[in-house]
Amino acid sequence: MTHPDPFRLRVLKALGTALEEITGENGYMFDLRGKVFRGRDTFGHSDPLPMLSILESITEKDVVLSPRGGSTQMVPWELLIQGWTEDDDDNPTDPGHHLMAAVKKRLIQERACPRGTGSGILGMCGKIDEIKFSTGVVRPADEVSSKAYFWLKVELVLVEDLLQPYA
């Protein structure tokens, strides 16, 4: 018997699906189909490039209380998107800037387009109130990675019904 996914896992899957829409057919210079991972922080030489990983922040937000007697809360949820690309020989981080720009574009499309369409952010009408992201950082290969990479903090403001975590 399969069980439905909890709300936050469904959000992560929807975010991954949205990021996999970064393809040449959609006007991007990258193709991320099958190259967006959830919960992975270790990659090797056999992994595809470019690629992305979606991780939860290691810092938990303060407790957010719902209205007295209520089961619904509005809570910020911080994620981290990391991306890796092939290096440019002369300017190793340039492709990382391009990939991060593509991710930002896709995220802002997700924030802007659903308004008024009834589908909501990541297709979850009424469940995600906002999506915000940092300026991001691009780094050259170092002791962390053998390829240039970027990270981008993403904050989703979720509307969670704690009595119905699978709804």
C-alpha positions, 0 to 999 in steps of 0.5 A: 500500500502506498501512502500519500506524500506529506505536504512539504515533500510534495512542495519539494517535488513540485519545485524540482519539476519546475526547475526541470523546466529549465530546458532549451525548448523553454528558452534556456541555455541549459537542459536540467531534465533529470538533473534536479535532485532532492536531499543530496549533498554529495556528488561525484564525477559520474553525475551529470552536469549541469545539475541542481540539488534542493536541500533544506536549510540546516537552521530551523526557524523559530516556532510559529504558533497558529491562532488559538485553537486553529490547526493552520499556520503560515510559516517560512521554510528556507531551502538551499538550491545548489548548482554545478556546471562545467567550468569555463577554462578562462573564467571558471565561474561564468557558467555558474552565473548563467545557471544561477540566473536561469534558476532565478528566472524560473523561480520568479516566473513561478511567483509571477505567473500563477497570480490570477490563474488559480493554480498558485505557486508551484501549482499549490493554490492557497498552500504557498503564499510567497517565494523569495530568494537571496542574491546567491553566491557563485564559487570556483572549484575548491575543497568543496567541489571540483567544479564551479558551483553556486548556492541560492537561498530560497524561502517559501512561505507555506500555509500548513494545516497541521491536522492534515499533513497529507492534504 
